Amino acid sequence: MTAECIDSVRQKTVGISYEIILVDNGSTDGSKEFFEQFEGVKYIYSDENLGFGRANNLGAQYASGEYLFLLNSDTLLINNAIKILYDYIRVHKRAGVVGGNLFDKEGNPNTSYKRHLPGLFESVDNMTFNKLGKIRWGINRFFNHTASPLQVGYIQGADFMINRSLFDSLGGFCDEYFMYYEETDLCCRVAQAGYRCYNVPSANICHFDGASFDNQKSVSRFVMLEKSRQIYLRRNVGKFIRYLCNRIHIIGLQLKIRLVKDVRYRELYQTELQIAKTSCKHRSENH
C-alpha cells in the first residue's frame, strides 16, 4: 500500500519540484528491507512507533522544501493534487494549512475536514446525530461539493500542506498525542497565529481510512480517540467548557445507545461510553 501511494505521487505530480520522505514507525513486515532499496526516497526508520505527529515531526527535520505536504500511506493521488494545493497556498498568504477533497475506495465523498474546531458546538452536534452541522452547512459540512475553496476549522491529517516556516514556528505537532487530534491541535494553533485553513476541492485524493487497523471499529482505536480528545480539550478549552463538552459527549452516547436499532452499533457505543466515562473520571481525579 505504501509503495502504491509513492507510485501515485510520482505518476500524478507534475510541474513542481519535490522530494519524498518516508518515515517508518518501527514496521516488522519486511518494509524496512524493501524501502531501504527504494530509489528516490529518503527513508527514515524508527525503532519505535512514534505515532502520527512525532513521526511527521521527524520527517520534517529531513525536509529541504519551502512547504511540507503530509500524506498518509493509505492514500492514492487521483490527480495533480500536490501541485494544485501548492499553487493555492503559495498565492494566498493567509492560508496556513490547505487540503483537498478525500474520497473512499468506492469513490464516495470521505471526511476531508471539519468546519469547526472541537468545542461545545461539536459536542452538541454529535449528540444530535450531526443535525446542527447539516442545518448550518448542508452537504458541505465535511466534504466540499462546490467548485470553490472553503475556509474550514481543520484539515484531515491524511493530506495536509503547510508552510515550512509556519510549521517550525509553531513547534510542529504536539508530541502529547499518539494518534488523532494532533492535526486539529496544530490547526487551532495556526488559527491563533492569524492564519486560516482551507479546503481546495480541485485536489482529489483517495483515502482508505483506517487501513492501518485490522478493524476500524476496534477498541484500541476508541481508546486512542478518547485519550486524544481529552488532551485536545485540556490544551485548548477552558475548564468549564471542557466539563460541559464531556457531559454532553456522555449524554450523546447514552442517547445513541437508546435510539440506535442496529445491535452492532449499540455495542460499539456502549464500549465508547465506558471508555469516555473512565477517561473523564481519570482526568477529574488528576486535575
Wavefront OBJ file of the C-alpha trace (Angstrom):
o trace
v 0.000 0.000 0.000
v 2.821 2.433 0.849
v 4.623 1.639 -2.396
v 1.418 2.250 -4.358
v 0.973 5.580 -2.583
v 4.501 6.648 -3.563
v 3.913 5.477 -7.138
v 0.755 7.590 -7.325
v 2.738 10.660 -6.212
v 5.296 10.057 -8.954
v 2.682 9.387 -11.621
v 0.332 12.273 -10.826
v 2.657 15.056 -9.660
v 3.975 17.330 -12.410
v 5.039 20.961 -12.676
v 6.599 21.165 -9.212
v 9.918 20.191 -7.650
v 9.532 17.830 -4.697
v 11.233 15.183 -2.582
v 9.678 12.124 -0.953
v 10.448 11.391 2.698
v 9.154 8.142 4.178
v 9.104 7.625 7.946
v 8.728 4.006 9.038
v 7.184 3.676 12.503
v 9.020 0.513 13.525
v 7.446 -1.845 10.985
v 8.204 -5.578 11.207
v 6.599 -6.760 7.956
v 9.647 -6.524 5.689
v 9.080 -2.866 4.817
v 12.494 -1.867 6.163
v 14.389 -4.193 3.853
v 12.157 -3.225 0.924
v 12.263 0.568 1.258
v 15.946 0.745 2.105
v 16.473 -0.234 -1.536
v 13.753 2.093 -2.876
v 15.285 4.694 -5.199
v 14.433 8.368 -4.931
v 13.065 8.201 -1.376
v 14.594 9.492 1.853
v 13.827 6.517 4.075
v 13.864 7.036 7.843
v 13.388 4.044 10.136
v 12.327 4.500 13.746
v 12.958 1.686 16.213
v 9.664 2.519 17.923
v 6.196 3.501 16.778
v 6.243 7.265 17.337
v 2.627 7.809 16.379
v 1.384 10.214 13.733
v 2.580 13.596 14.961
v 6.026 12.677 16.247
v 6.785 10.691 13.084
v 5.852 13.653 10.891
v 7.979 15.922 13.080
v 10.874 13.538 12.489
v 10.320 13.521 8.731
v 10.107 17.312 8.643
v 13.638 17.510 10.071
v 14.920 15.925 6.849
v 12.854 18.123 4.505
v 14.505 20.850 2.438
v 11.396 22.280 0.758
v 9.648 25.559 1.437
v 6.375 23.693 2.027
v 5.572 20.397 3.735
v 2.910 18.051 2.398
v 1.942 15.295 4.826
v 0.358 12.310 3.125
v -0.920 9.124 4.753
v 0.433 5.896 3.341
v -3.168 4.637 2.916
v -3.874 7.147 0.138
v -3.632 7.396 -3.640
v -3.485 10.649 -5.588
v -6.316 10.901 -8.114
v -4.977 13.983 -9.898
v -2.117 16.502 -9.656
v -3.278 17.300 -6.123
v 0.091 18.358 -4.702
v 0.631 20.994 -7.407
v -2.957 22.234 -7.013
v -2.540 22.677 -3.255
v 0.886 24.255 -3.674
v -0.429 26.807 -6.179
v -3.179 27.808 -3.765
v -1.138 28.122 -0.552
v 1.694 29.928 -2.348
v -0.629 32.645 -3.670
v -2.900 33.019 -0.627
v -0.555 34.266 2.069
v -3.069 33.944 4.928
v -3.639 30.285 4.101
v -1.793 28.439 6.845
v -2.955 24.900 6.007
v -4.636 23.504 2.893
v -6.012 20.104 1.968
v -8.034 18.559 -0.835
v -11.198 16.518 -1.179
v -10.833 12.932 0.042
v -12.748 10.010 -1.465
v -13.200 6.473 -0.134
v -12.208 3.392 -2.119
v -15.640 3.322 -3.817
v -15.212 6.913 -4.958
v -17.695 8.359 -2.466
v -17.045 11.579 -0.506
v -14.902 10.926 2.573
v -14.317 13.179 5.572
v -11.866 15.807 4.320
v -12.167 18.484 7.012
v -14.442 19.805 9.739
v -15.945 23.266 9.513
v -15.327 23.997 13.194
v -12.774 23.182 15.873
v -13.820 20.871 18.735
v -15.802 22.521 21.492
v -19.391 22.987 22.595
v -20.830 23.150 19.079
v -19.194 19.874 18.060
v -20.318 18.175 21.275
v -23.942 19.220 20.786
v -23.758 18.428 17.070
v -22.532 14.895 17.796
v -25.256 14.449 20.412
v -27.919 15.379 17.820
v -26.548 12.977 15.181
v -24.931 15.914 13.305
v -28.265 17.658 12.728
v -26.861 21.069 13.702
v -23.994 20.714 11.230
v -26.396 19.667 8.484
v -28.595 22.696 9.142
v -25.653 25.104 9.251
v -23.528 23.775 6.384
v -25.669 21.274 4.484
v -23.832 18.814 2.286
v -20.569 20.746 2.630
v -20.037 20.071 6.334
v -17.196 17.545 5.807
v -16.684 17.413 2.012
v -16.622 20.323 -0.449
v -19.246 19.788 -3.144
v -18.662 23.251 -4.597
v -16.028 24.348 -7.104
v -14.569 26.962 -4.750
v -12.187 26.684 -1.782
v -13.795 26.759 1.660
v -12.397 28.095 4.911
v -12.676 25.302 7.481
v -11.866 24.623 11.106
v -9.260 21.976 10.461
v -7.925 19.731 7.700
v -7.701 15.957 7.992
v -4.114 14.816 8.536
v -4.332 12.372 5.614
v -3.392 15.218 3.247
v -2.056 18.313 4.950
v 0.028 21.062 3.331
v 1.646 23.781 5.446
v 4.357 26.383 5.008
v 7.569 25.005 6.476
v 8.414 28.222 8.325
v 4.948 28.310 9.941
v 5.237 24.648 10.920
v 8.606 25.301 12.575
v 7.462 28.494 14.295
v 4.564 26.595 15.913
v 6.807 23.739 17.018
v 5.245 21.205 14.664
v 2.834 18.636 16.036
v 2.377 18.380 19.795
v 4.078 15.182 20.992
v 1.447 14.564 23.698
v -0.748 12.889 21.081
v -0.039 9.414 19.753
v -2.766 9.393 17.115
v -5.853 11.534 16.353
v -6.485 15.224 17.064
v -2.841 16.220 16.525
v -3.674 17.864 13.190
v -6.687 19.507 14.840
v -4.450 20.881 17.580
v -1.992 22.237 15.013
v -4.800 23.865 13.010
v -6.010 25.505 16.224
v -2.553 26.997 16.764
v -2.420 28.049 13.102
v -5.670 29.981 13.633
v -4.341 31.544 16.829
v -1.313 32.726 14.837
v -3.642 34.610 12.476
v -3.758 32.138 9.570
v -6.616 30.144 8.066
v -7.272 26.568 6.949
v -8.753 25.931 3.507
v -10.148 23.009 1.590
v -9.284 23.161 -2.117
v -11.826 20.856 -3.838
v -9.999 20.511 -7.152
v -7.248 18.493 -5.373
v -8.549 14.909 -5.236
v -7.139 12.018 -3.203
v -8.427 8.536 -2.350
v -8.144 7.751 1.369
v -8.543 4.167 2.588
v -9.481 5.448 6.047
v -8.391 3.187 8.900
v -6.418 0.813 6.698
v -3.682 0.592 9.328
v -6.181 -1.071 11.677
v -7.283 -4.686 11.331
v -10.687 -3.488 12.480
v -11.728 0.136 12.005
v -14.070 -0.154 14.994
v -11.505 -1.766 17.284
v -11.486 -0.945 20.985
v -7.882 0.289 20.717
v -8.991 2.893 18.194
v -11.737 4.125 20.510
v -9.236 4.345 23.375
v -6.830 6.427 21.285
v -9.634 8.690 20.040
v -10.922 9.382 23.542
v -7.465 9.906 25.009
v -6.598 12.374 22.256
v -9.952 14.145 22.596
v -9.213 14.740 26.273
v -5.713 16.043 25.500
v -7.119 18.468 22.932
v -9.779 19.801 25.302
v -7.257 20.207 28.124
v -4.837 22.102 25.868
v -7.320 24.320 24.051
v -10.552 24.672 26.027
v -11.284 26.220 29.433
v -12.177 24.014 32.401
v -15.891 24.828 32.486
v -16.367 24.375 28.727
v -14.334 21.171 28.924
v -16.662 19.879 31.650
v -19.718 20.708 29.530
v -18.177 19.044 26.467
v -17.523 15.845 28.409
v -21.007 15.748 29.946
v -22.659 16.361 26.560
v -20.408 13.713 24.979
v -21.507 11.124 27.542
v -25.201 12.075 27.263
v -24.910 11.837 23.476
v -23.532 8.305 23.682
v -26.299 7.304 26.097
v -28.903 8.665 23.669
v -27.360 6.771 20.760
v -27.436 3.527 22.752
v -31.167 4.068 23.358
v -32.105 5.214 19.858
v -29.921 3.175 17.500
v -31.603 -0.065 16.447
v -28.567 -1.820 14.981
v -27.215 -4.106 17.722
v -23.640 -3.875 16.431
v -23.624 -0.086 16.694
v -25.233 -0.166 20.133
v -22.411 -2.416 21.332
v -19.820 -0.038 19.861
v -21.454 2.975 21.517
v -21.553 1.095 24.830
v -17.835 0.417 24.511
v -17.165 4.057 23.651
v -19.322 5.201 26.588
v -17.372 3.034 29.020
v -14.082 4.414 27.703
v -15.367 8.005 27.873
v -16.601 7.623 31.467
v -13.317 6.062 32.561
v -11.293 8.750 30.794
v -13.356 11.618 32.238
v -13.136 10.145 35.740
v -9.381 9.755 35.406
v -8.995 13.342 34.199
v -11.102 14.751 37.008
v -9.094 12.840 39.608
v -5.797 14.131 38.207
v -6.871 17.742 37.610
l 1 2 3 4 5 6 7 8 9 10 11 12 13 14 15 16 17 18 19 20 21 22 23 24 25 26 27 28 29 30 31 32 33 34 35 36 37 38 39 40 41 42 43 44 45 46 47 48 49 50 51 52 53 54 55 56 57 58 59 60 61 62 63 64 65 66 67 68 69 70 71 72 73 74 75 76 77 78 79 80 81 82 83 84 85 86 87 88 89 90 91 92 93 94 95 96 97 98 99 100 101 102 103 104 105 106 107 108 109 110 111 112 113 114 115 116 117 118 119 120 121 122 123 124 125 126 127 128 129 130 131 132 133 134 135 136 137 138 139 140 141 142 143 144 145 146 147 148 149 150 151 152 153 154 155 156 157 158 159 160 161 162 163 164 165 166 167 168 169 170 171 172 173 174 175 176 177 178 179 180 181 182 183 184 185 186 187 188 189 190 191 192 193 194 195 196 197 198 199 200 201 202 203 204 205 206 207 208 209 210 211 212 213 214 215 216 217 218 219 220 221 222 223 224 225 226 227 228 229 230 231 232 233 234 235 236 237 238 239 240 241 242 243 244 245 246 247 248 249 250 251 252 253 254 255 256 257 258 259 260 261 262 263 264 265 266 267 268 269 270 271 272 273 274 275 276 277 278 279 280 281 282 283 284 285 286 287
